[in-house]
Amino acid sequence: MTGAATKSIAKRTYDALLQDVEAGLRSGRFKIGDQLPGERILAETYGMSRASVREAMRILDALGVLRSSGGAGPKSGAVIVSEPSAGLSSTLRMHIASRRLPLHDIIEARIMLETGAARVAVQHDDPAGLQKARELLLRMDAPDMDRETFHALDAQFHLALSALAGNTVVETIMESLSGSIRDYIKDALVSVGQWPVVLAELRAHHHAIFDAVEAKDADLAADLLRKHITWLYEQATSAHG
């Protein structure tokens, strides 16, 4: 048997398990928190090798569908979860690194999503969500803020603002986009000189954006977000040369 044929057969065997998990989730046969049977039982059930089962598990883990834990006992093994942004972020990072997805296009997509979310957010009343964004804003105002801590809070702030639109798909995509360029932006902020000057600029941007959202000024919030993201991208591009 040729190598290509062997590879094709292996793909078909573990695809059966992937497709069954998908079908089970759609039908309700599988639910979040359910534990899959062990490798041996899955191999026997699907008529495949344990190596193929492990391959399927690795794929589902990368997609954010499974979480595996070692050891023994009722809580060990593979548990069904749903972490779509984790899988999307990982995929996007790889394709950005390969230059297949240009960073510039990722930034433009982020601008479209964030400005659109801001326009929808001002139509909703979400006091708890607004308070979460406000608290993140205040935490970023702490004196002697280091770059890495600020960067983490910055990402959370943008996600909190997008969440005000009340759309879980937008939240998931935003989180995956943020995750896909997190290291790039973090490295850029580390490279930028005169950190106190940059920090002051970023804080001013964030406060203005938050004030516009709180005031339900959709046009101003969208315009400020667009300028802020573009400015940050320009800083990152300049830092990377």
Sequence and secondary structure as in RCSB ss.txt:
>XXXX:A:sequence
MTGAATKSIAKRTYDALLQDVEAGLRSGRFKIGDQLPGERILAETYGMSRASVREAMRILDALGVLRSSGGAGPK
SGAVIVSEPSAGLSSTLRMHIASRRLPLHDIIEARIMLETGAARVAVQHDDPAGLQKARELLLRMDAPDMDRETF
HALDAQFHLALSALAGNTVVETIMESLSGSIRDYIKDALVSVGQWPVVLAELRAHHHAIFDAVEAKDADLAADLL
RKHITWLYEQATSAHG
>XXXX:A:secstr
  HHHHHHHHHHHHHHHHHHHHHHHHHTSS TT B   HHHHHHHHT  HHHHHHHHHHHHHTTSEEEE SSSTT
 EEEE   HHHHHHHHHHHHHHTTSS HHHHHHHHHHHHHHHHHHHTTS  HHHHHHHHHHHHHHT TT  HHHH
HHHHHHHHHHHHHTT  HHHHHHHHHHHHHHHHHHHHHHHH S HHHHHHHHHHHHHHHHHHHHTT HHHHHHHH
HHHHHHHHHHHHHHT 
